Amino acid sequence: MYERPYFGTLGHHQSGTEGVQRLIIILLLAAGSLSFMACDMLTISDEALEYPTVYSKVELGELEALNEDYQELNNGRLCSTLNEFGFTGFSEILFVNGQNPCERRFRDVIRIEMTNTDTLLSAAMRVLYVNREFTGVQDPSQLKLRSMSPQPGCINCGEVDEYSANIEWSLTFENQYVDSAEVLGTEIVVFLDALGVNRIWGNWYPDFKTPDFINFGYVDVQEEMTGMEIDMEPYTGQDTTYIVQAQDFQEIPSKVHYPREIDNGNELEIRTCWAIPIQYGVNEIFPGWIAYVDIEEGILVNLMSRTSEDQTFFSGQKNKSVTFSDQPSL
């Protein structure tokens, strides 16, 4: 284990008889994806018992009942389902035979051309708020639209006068922000047809606990990470080790909220982290990493290559397996 000098207490005074709490920076990554050897000792005086907020998986029977309430609230119009934690984030847990109920071949499609898009945004925001127990959107004024996209489909399908038109629209909302910090993986996509909203994928997180204080500033964290060794095989295929240098920290870190599943996926916690860019000093072919370090506990929560971090962070929450266009046979 690579040892670096302990640099002392950050922002806390303790007497010599009290000693110090020593906290090891721990990397929690998929097995084999990273090897680093920085056993830096950091110090905090008190633990915040309410942090981080943890959401537990809902038992299947309870989840099915909750999903029925969700469908009833929306008059049975939604093809989308709830995830393991009772939110509208994408999940296959309630898919029958693994089939996405929102694929057009598995549902009744409203095949009416949508020519007036003026009311789509307000309609989507209203539904997200009405479903706030499941979407986590407590204040719809915080919703920021990222994009609107038409979803074409056939009208009079299979007939002589068949034609293609925009029969649905998808509205994508930006990630949630709490205390000016982005909550990663919280993009929400709402789909509407001529009768209104027909599915919601993605969710926000209501009322989660954030640290009262920053126990670990990013400058101190960068100093502690200098000398960290990273196995490059998962990133470049090369059987080499990269040692992080002080000059690799050229960009200013940002504060983010990082949702992650723990306990074999049975729980989800939200940690407030520094997102610290690390350059790869050997060449420009590999863009480097983003290190996520908890600002209260000093834990290195994750280290992601910048190729995977950019735009595709929390794949479990992304709106995969959603069919937009018609199959040729439909």
Beta strands, then each sheet from edge to edge (+ up, - down):
strand 1: 23-24
strand 2: 41-42
strand 3: 53-56
strand 4: 145-155
strand 5: 163-173
strand 6: 177-178
strand 7: 181-183
strand 8: 188-193
strand 9: 196-201
strand 10: 229-231
strand 11: 241-243
strand 12: 254-262
strand 13: 267-278
strand 14: 289-294
strand 15: 300-305
sheet 1: 1+ 2-
sheet 2: 3+ 13- 12+ 7+ 6-
sheet 3: 3+ 13- 14+ 15-
sheet 4: 4+ 5- 8+ 9-
sheet 5: 10+ 11-
end
